[in-house]
Amino acid sequence: MSRTRTVVGGATVVSVGRTAWVIRRRLAMWSLLAAVVAVVLALTGLAVGFTTPVDVARILLGGGTRAENVVIFDDMLPRVLVAGFVGFGLGLAGCLTQVITRNPLATPDLLGITAGAGAAAVLALTATASSVGSALRTLGVPTAALLGGLGTAAVMYALAWRRGQVVAGVMRLVLIGVGMTWTLQSVTGYLLVRANIYDAQMAQTWMVGSLADSGWSAVPAAAAAVAVGVCWTVVIARPLGVSGLGPDLATGLGVRLGVTVYGTLLTAVIVASLAVSAAGPIAFVGLVAPQIAVRLAASGQPTPILSGTVGAAMTLAADILTRTLLPGGLPVGVVTAAVGGPFLVFLIVQTARRTAV
């Protein structure tokens, strides 16, 4: 037997046997709408310069000719899948770090995680003469990016450790992350200067965040980022939501704060690193997507799935713009940076005003 009842805040509680599920109608509606928009953008991305979204749906369902199948399945589909998966992963990772630190500025971009993953990936792409670079190239760019992100996170968290907690001083964590980001960007610049012209050009395009050369080889890493993030979100959904209320209240409600905080931070590092390895550090998706999601859902903090879906829609839309209205060959990261930069200024001003009040 299942029962439903409405509670305060527009939520619906669905009881099935001894279990109860809380469904927030506004969040569910916007999540469904964002998913529909992402699917429409994916079909549009597959159709750009070739056919119509309706024909793309026909081809995907098995009704295409041999030539159409080659264009869609071999050329366009990997790029669209990477765009959607990477955008989802970055949006979800940004949501996790923002919820845990309770700060909209604490994203993988600003905490140095994507910079560390990018530096390790550039080392694997360019420094083939060194033993470390050769070893990383042997491991592959996804593994190199994952190791770089994990290593950067370990150093950053060690520096931010204070009184047994990392997230106790949020501003301390953000400032250390910004310092790590600039340090790693200088390392990346050094690697690019020392590399040969061909490797440097390829790495530079990748560092901006590009989907131009995305093939099926990049899909597994991007899909793994989504799988890891979604699985952890499902497992930790309730404790994660409660932890956003603050450590004292979360502990009082029975949340195992250590497992929730450090497990979530580790998951965010893994998801962001895998996403970066697939398409480069596409800027500001992890910052903007959760903040759009929190405003759409009118909730106290971002929610991972909606943030990821908004991130996927953002990246797919940016990719469509780079292939239609903007000059050819423009990396998708340029578009997201153009949107995210002003949004970052808006968040800083808004945070400063709240602090002043």
C-alpha positions, 0 to 999 in steps of 0.5 A, a space after each residue: 500500500 502506498 499513501 501520499 500527503 502534502 506537507 509544509 513547503 509544497 512537498 509531497 510525502 509518498 509512503 510505501 510500506 515502512 519507507 517514506 519519500 519526500 518529493 518537492 514538486 517545484 524541484 521535480 518540475 524544474 529537474 524534469 524541465 531541465 532534462 527535457 531542455 538538455 535532450 532537445 539541445 543534444 538533438 539540436 547539437 547532433 543536427 547542426 550543419 547536417 539535418 534537423 532534430 526530427 531526422 536525428 531522432 529517426 536516425 538514432 532509432 535505427 531509420 538512418 541510411 549508411 551515410 547518415 549513420 556514419 555522420 551521426 554515430 561516428 562523428 557527432 554523437 561522441 561530441 554531444 555525449 562528452 558535452 552532456 556528461 562533462 557539463 553534468 559532472 562539473 555542475 554536480 561537482 560544483 554543487 557538492 563543494 558548495 553544499 559542503 562548504 556552504 559557500 557559492 564561491 567554493 567550486 572545483 574551478 576556484 579551489 584548484 581541483 580543475 587546475 591540478 587535473 589540467 596541469 597533470 593532463 598537460 604534463 602527460 600531453 607535452 612533457 614526453 621527454 621527462 620520466 614523469 611525463 612519459 609515465 603519465 602519458 602511459 597511464 593516459 590523460 584521464 588517469 593523469 588528470 585524476 591523479 593531478 586533481 587528487 594530489 592538488 586536493 590533498 595538498 589544499 586540504 592539508 593546508 586548510 586543516 584547522 582544529 581537526 576540520 577542513 571546512 570549519 574556515 570556509 574563506 581560508 579554504 577558498 583563499 588557499 584554493 585560489 592560491 593553488 589555482 594560480 600556482 598550478 596555472 604557472 606550472 601549466 604555462 611553464 610546461 607549454 613554453 617548454 613543449 614543442 609547437 605541435 604539443 603546445 598548440 594541442 594542449 593550449 586548445 585543450 586547456 581552454 576547454 574544447 570539444 572539437 576533437 572529442 571522440 569515443 575514447 573520451 566518452 568513458 571518462 566523462 560517463 564515469 564522472 556522471 556515474 560516480 557523482 550520481 551514485 554518491 548522491 543517491 547514497 548520501 542524499 539525506 545526510 548531504 542535505 542536512 549537512 548544508 544546515 551547518 555542522 552542529 545541527 547536522 551532528 545533532 540530527 545524527 549525521 556522521 559528518 566526517 563520512 559525509 564531508 570528506 566522502 563528498 569532497 573526495 567524490 567532487 574531486 574525482 568527478 571534476 577530474 574525470 570531467 576535465 580529462 575528457 574535455 579540458 577545464 571548461 570554466 565556470 560551469 561548476 560555479 554557475 550551474 548550481 546557482 541557477 539550480 538553487 534559484 530555479 528550485 527556490 531551495 536553501 542550497 543547490 541540489 546535485 541532480 538539478 545542478 548537473 542537468 543545468 550544467 549539461 544544458 549549459 555546455 550543450 548550448 555553448 557547444 551549439 553556439 561555437 558551431 553556429 553563431 560564433 567564429 569557427 573553431 572557438 573552444 566551448 570554454 570561451 563561451 562559458 567563461 564569458 558567461 561565468 565571469 560576470 556571474 562570479 562578480 555578481 556572486 561576490 557582490 551579493 555575498 559581500 552585501 549579505 556579510 555586511 548586513 
